[in-house]
Amino acid sequence: EFQISHDATVKKIQKTHDTSIKELIESIKRETQSMKGPMNQITSIDASVKKIQETMGRCPEGERSFTSPGSFQCFRIFLDRPRTWEEANLKCKAEGMVLPKPFNAVVLRKYLMERF
């Protein structure tokens, strides 16, 4: 008798759950349809951001310019002499650049050690 009651309760919960999911899906569909204009704008913005990221990912030609692995950051390395942080900052400014802060310093350092 308990099993029958339990099974009936489970079926009732499943039916309610299925109905709730269906209602939620329909609600999302309605909202998406009413947002077609804004959704197209979002898609357009996403495409623009991707294009900017791809463009930013290209470094100027040169043997000491490179893109950091796993990012769109472009770096240029100067190996003519060691520099303090202040000297490096001034050198970057003199070259029209900004002294970078890498997204992932460990990956960048490993890459530099292997490449240069």
Backbone torsions as a table, in degrees:
resi	resn	phi	psi	omega
1	GLU	NA	-40.5	178.0
2	PHE	-64.0	-40.9	-179.1
3	GLN	-61.5	-42.6	179.3
4	ILE	-62.5	-46.8	179.3
5	SER	-62.0	-42.3	179.7
6	HIS	-63.1	-46.1	179.8
7	ASP	-61.1	-41.6	179.3
8	ALA	-63.8	-40.7	178.9
9	THR	-64.7	-43.8	179.1
10	VAL	-61.1	-44.9	179.2
11	LYS	-62.0	-40.4	179.4
12	LYS	-64.0	-42.7	178.7
13	ILE	-64.3	-43.7	179.8
14	GLN	-61.9	-42.8	-179.7
15	LYS	-63.1	-44.9	178.5
16	THR	-62.8	-43.2	-179.8
17	HIS	-62.5	-47.0	179.4
18	ASP	-60.8	-41.8	178.8
19	THR	-63.6	-43.2	179.6
20	SER	-61.9	-41.9	179.5
21	ILE	-65.1	-44.5	179.0
22	LYS	-60.8	-43.4	178.7
23	GLU	-63.1	-40.1	179.1
24	LEU	-64.3	-44.5	178.8
25	ILE	-61.2	-45.8	178.9
26	GLU	-62.0	-40.3	178.5
27	SER	-62.1	-43.6	178.5
28	ILE	-64.0	-42.0	178.1
29	LYS	-60.0	-44.6	179.8
30	ARG	-62.1	-45.1	-179.6
31	GLU	-64.2	-39.5	179.6
32	THR	-65.0	-42.3	178.9
33	GLN	-62.1	-41.0	-178.9
34	SER	-72.9	-14.1	-178.6
35	MET	-106.2	17.6	-175.8
36	LYS	-54.2	-44.4	178.6
37	GLY	-59.3	-57.3	178.7
38	PRO	-59.7	-35.1	179.7
39	MET	-64.7	-39.4	176.9
40	ASN	-63.1	-37.7	178.3
41	GLN	-65.1	-40.7	178.8
42	ILE	-62.9	-43.1	178.0
43	THR	-60.3	-42.0	178.9
44	SER	-63.9	-42.1	178.7
45	ILE	-64.2	-43.1	178.3
46	ASP	-58.3	-42.5	179.5
47	ALA	-65.0	-39.6	178.9
48	SER	-65.1	-43.2	179.0
49	VAL	-61.9	-42.8	179.7
50	LYS	-61.8	-42.3	179.5
51	LYS	-63.3	-42.2	178.2
52	ILE	-62.7	-44.3	180.0
53	GLN	-62.0	-40.9	179.4
54	GLU	-65.2	-41.8	178.8
55	THR	-65.3	-43.0	179.9
56	MET	-65.5	-25.9	-178.1
57	GLY	-74.3	-9.8	179.1
58	ARG	-91.4	125.5	177.3
59	CYS	-91.3	154.8	173.8
60	PRO	-60.9	150.1	179.5
61	GLU	-63.1	142.8	177.8
62	GLY	155.3	151.6	-175.3
63	GLU	-71.7	-18.4	-177.6
64	ARG	-109.0	10.5	177.1
65	SER	-105.4	140.6	-179.7
66	PHE	-158.5	159.5	174.8
67	THR	-98.2	132.6	179.3
68	SER	-64.1	134.3	179.0
69	PRO	-56.5	132.9	176.8
70	GLY	78.0	12.7	177.8
71	SER	-147.7	176.2	176.2
72	PHE	-101.9	9.9	-178.3
73	GLN	-74.6	134.4	178.3
74	CYS	-106.2	132.3	-178.5
75	PHE	-125.1	155.6	170.8
76	ARG	-131.1	131.5	-176.6
77	ILE	-108.6	137.8	177.6
78	PHE	-112.9	117.6	-176.5
79	LEU	-109.3	9.9	-175.8
80	ASP	-65.6	-32.9	177.5
81	ARG	-164.9	156.9	175.7
82	PRO	-67.7	148.0	179.5
83	ARG	-136.1	148.5	170.4
84	THR	-74.8	172.2	177.7
85	TRP	-59.1	-44.3	-179.2
86	GLU	-62.7	-43.1	178.5
87	GLU	-64.8	-41.0	178.8
88	ALA	-64.4	-40.6	178.5
89	ASN	-62.0	-45.5	178.4
90	LEU	-63.9	-40.4	178.4
91	LYS	-61.7	-44.7	179.0
92	CYS	-61.8	-45.9	178.8
93	LYS	-60.9	-41.5	179.2
94	ALA	-63.4	-29.4	179.4
95	GLU	-89.7	2.2	-179.1
96	GLY	77.6	26.7	-178.3
97	MET	-123.7	178.0	177.9
98	VAL	-119.9	134.4	176.1
99	LEU	-61.9	119.1	-171.6
100	PRO	-81.1	159.4	168.2
101	LYS	-121.4	108.2	-175.8
102	PRO	-67.0	150.7	176.6
103	PHE	-64.9	-40.2	-178.5
104	ASN	-133.5	94.1	-174.9
105	ALA	-62.6	-34.1	-178.5
106	VAL	-65.8	-47.6	179.8
107	VAL	-63.5	-43.4	-179.8
108	LEU	-63.3	-45.0	-179.4
109	ARG	-61.4	-43.7	178.7
110	LYS	-60.4	-44.7	179.6
111	TYR	-61.4	-44.6	179.7
112	LEU	-62.7	-42.9	-179.3
113	MET	-63.9	-37.5	-179.6
114	GLU	-75.3	-37.6	-174.1
115	ARG	-86.6	-39.3	-173.9
116	PHE	-114.4	NA	NA
